[in-house]
Amino acid sequence: MDIQQAYQRVMNTMDEIQVLQENHIHSFDTQLLPDMERHSRERKLSFDRFYMESDELISYLETALDEDMAKEIVENVNARISGLLAQNDLLSQKTMEHRNRIQESLNNLSRGKSAMDSYGTPAYIKNRPRAIHVTN
């Protein structure tokens, strides 16, 4: 493999990460309860692959004879990473909004449960003597 192939692999992986993050962002708008665990797992696998391929690209760049080409590759990768980070910030914001909505729903449920418990069994029924009738 050469530097161009390593560069193309990194760019393809960043394309996949971008599409994956777009799908995850979109899921917050279209699904009532997005599968956050699956999202996390998918993103971890993609980023692990990105780190591995980036390390490989860096090793090629360190030994590159054409410094101008290496500089251009680094600038392109940095620009793409900046875009992915901005997209990641949006995903993080959507995640926090979703978490806050769930927390608010849990608080509402708790208040409703407390209200229902306050309607409990009246004291005159609770404190009524009970008799056991036994027949032979």
RODO-2510 file (C-alpha; in nm, 4 decimals, decimal comma):
residues 136
     n   res          X          Y          Z
     1     m     0,0000     0,0000     0,0000
     2     d     0,1187     0,3528    -0,0699
     3     i     0,0423     0,6958     0,0725
     4     q    -0,2465     0,7608    -0,1696
     5     q    -0,4198     0,4362    -0,0743
     6     a    -0,3737     0,5087     0,2968
     7     y    -0,5107     0,8597     0,2421
     8     q    -0,8118     0,7244     0,0520
     9     r    -0,8849     0,4717     0,3280
    10     v    -0,8801     0,7483     0,5904
    11     m    -1,1094     0,9661     0,3779
    12     n    -1,3491     0,6740     0,3177
    13     t    -1,3626     0,6011     0,6902
    14     m    -1,4367     0,9676     0,7623
    15     d    -1,7155     0,9529     0,5009
    16     e    -1,8611     0,6513     0,6828
    17     i    -1,8363     0,8307     1,0183
    18     q    -2,0102     1,1350     0,8735
    19     v    -2,2983     0,9251     0,7371
    20     l    -2,3200     0,7315     1,0634
    21     q    -2,3391     1,0525     1,2688
    22     e    -2,5987     1,1992     1,0316
    23     n    -2,8117     0,8868     1,0806
    24     h    -2,7733     0,9069     1,4570
    25     i    -2,8677     1,2767     1,4592
    26     h    -3,1669     1,2017     1,2378
    27     s    -3,2777     0,9188     1,4692
    28     f    -3,3332     1,1699     1,7511
    29     d    -3,5813     1,3534     1,5288
    30     t    -3,7651     1,0472     1,3974
    31     q    -3,7594     0,7903     1,6792
    32     l    -3,9210     0,8172     2,0177
    33     l    -3,6422     0,6214     2,1862
    34     p    -3,3269     0,5858     1,9711
    35     d    -3,1016     0,2882     2,0430
    36     m    -2,8204     0,4780     2,2130
    37     e    -2,6253     0,1642     2,2990
    38     r    -2,6139     0,0559     1,9336
    39     h    -2,5174     0,4091     1,8294
    40     s    -2,2320     0,4092     2,0779
    41     r    -2,1078     0,0704     1,9640
    42     e    -2,1199     0,1679     1,5948
    43     r    -1,9375     0,4932     1,6563
    44     k    -1,6702     0,3249     1,8683
    45     l    -1,5989     0,0699     1,5951
    46     s    -1,5808     0,3414     1,3293
    47     f    -1,3528     0,5644     1,5349
    48     d    -1,1269     0,2724     1,6268
    49     r    -1,0864     0,1966     1,2574
    50     f    -1,0253     0,5673     1,1894
    51     y    -0,7497     0,5824     1,4534
    52     m    -0,5818     0,2720     1,3134
    53     e    -0,5943     0,4003     0,9546
    54     s    -0,4808     0,7475     1,0618
    55     d    -0,1773     0,5991     1,2365
    56     e    -0,0955     0,4132     0,9184
    57     l    -0,1313     0,7316     0,7125
    58     i     0,0882     0,9231     0,9572
    59     s     0,3627     0,6629     0,9244
    60     y     0,3523     0,7118     0,5451
    61     l     0,3520     1,0906     0,5819
    62     e     0,6573     1,0823     0,8085
    63     t     0,8566     0,9135     0,5316
    64     a     0,7023     1,1028     0,2385
    65     l     0,9457     1,2464    -0,0126
    66     d     0,7013     1,5029    -0,1493
    67     e     0,6480     1,7491     0,1365
    68     d     0,3932     1,9556    -0,0560
    69     m     0,1744     1,6525    -0,1136
    70     a     0,2083     1,5503     0,2532
    71     k     0,1131     1,9029     0,3634
    72     e    -0,1928     1,9013     0,1345
    73     i    -0,3035     1,5626     0,2715
    74     v    -0,2681     1,6863     0,6305
    75     e    -0,4690     2,0012     0,5526
    76     n    -0,7463     1,7993     0,3864
    77     v    -0,7650     1,5519     0,6733
    78     n    -0,7670     1,8344     0,9311
    79     a    -1,0502     2,0097     0,7467
    80     r    -1,2553     1,6898     0,7419
    81     i    -1,1839     1,6258     1,1093
    82     s    -1,3060     1,9787     1,1913
    83     g    -1,6317     1,9024     1,0094
    84     l    -1,6707     1,5742     1,1963
    85     l    -1,6089     1,7490     1,5283
    86     a    -1,8770     2,0085     1,4513
    87     q    -2,1155     1,7274     1,3619
    88     n    -2,0168     1,5466     1,6821
    89     d    -2,1018     1,8605     1,8829
    90     l    -2,4492     1,8603     1,7267
    91     l    -2,4888     1,4914     1,8096
    92     s    -2,3794     1,5592     2,1672
    93     q    -2,6338     1,8414     2,1933
    94     k    -2,9127     1,6145     2,0609
    95     t    -2,8104     1,3457     2,3102
    96     m    -2,8272     1,5901     2,6020
    97     e    -3,1663     1,7213     2,4887
    98     h    -3,2943     1,3638     2,4663
    99     r    -3,1550     1,2843     2,8122
   100     n    -3,3213     1,5953     2,9565
   101     r    -3,6565     1,4997     2,7994
   102     i    -3,6323     1,1520     2,9523
   103     q    -3,5389     1,2975     3,2911
   104     e    -3,8351     1,5370     3,2759
   105     s    -4,0673     1,2473     3,1870
   106     l    -3,9357     1,0468     3,4829
   107     n    -3,9909     1,3450     3,7119
   108     n    -4,3491     1,3793     3,5840
   109     l    -4,4103     1,0097     3,6457
   110     s    -4,2722     1,0410     3,9962
   111     r    -4,5004     1,3367     4,0711
   112     g    -4,7967     1,1426     3,9329
   113     k    -4,7118     0,8394     4,1454
   114     s    -4,6837     1,0596     4,4552
   115     a    -5,0225     1,2121     4,3761
   116     m    -5,1796     0,8690     4,3294
   117     d    -5,0246     0,7455     4,6548
   118     s    -5,1739     1,0423     4,8375
   119     y    -5,5185     0,9143     4,7369
   120     g    -5,4421     0,5869     4,9199
   121     t    -5,6811     0,3892     5,1348
   122     p    -5,8745     0,6122     5,3759
   123     a    -5,7809     0,5862     5,7433
   124     y    -6,1289     0,4713     5,8492
   125     i    -6,0877     0,1595     5,6323
   126     k    -5,7282     0,0944     5,7363
   127     n    -5,8031     0,1209     6,1083
   128     r    -6,1252    -0,0784     6,1041
   129     p    -6,1146    -0,3859     6,3302
   130     r    -6,1098    -0,7095     6,1437
   131     a    -6,2869    -1,0189     6,2677
   132     i    -6,2176    -1,3701     6,1634
   133     h    -6,5223    -1,5936     6,1618
   134     v    -6,4425    -1,9539     6,2226
   135     t    -6,7132    -2,2192     6,2071
   136     n    -6,6904    -2,5812     6,3048
***
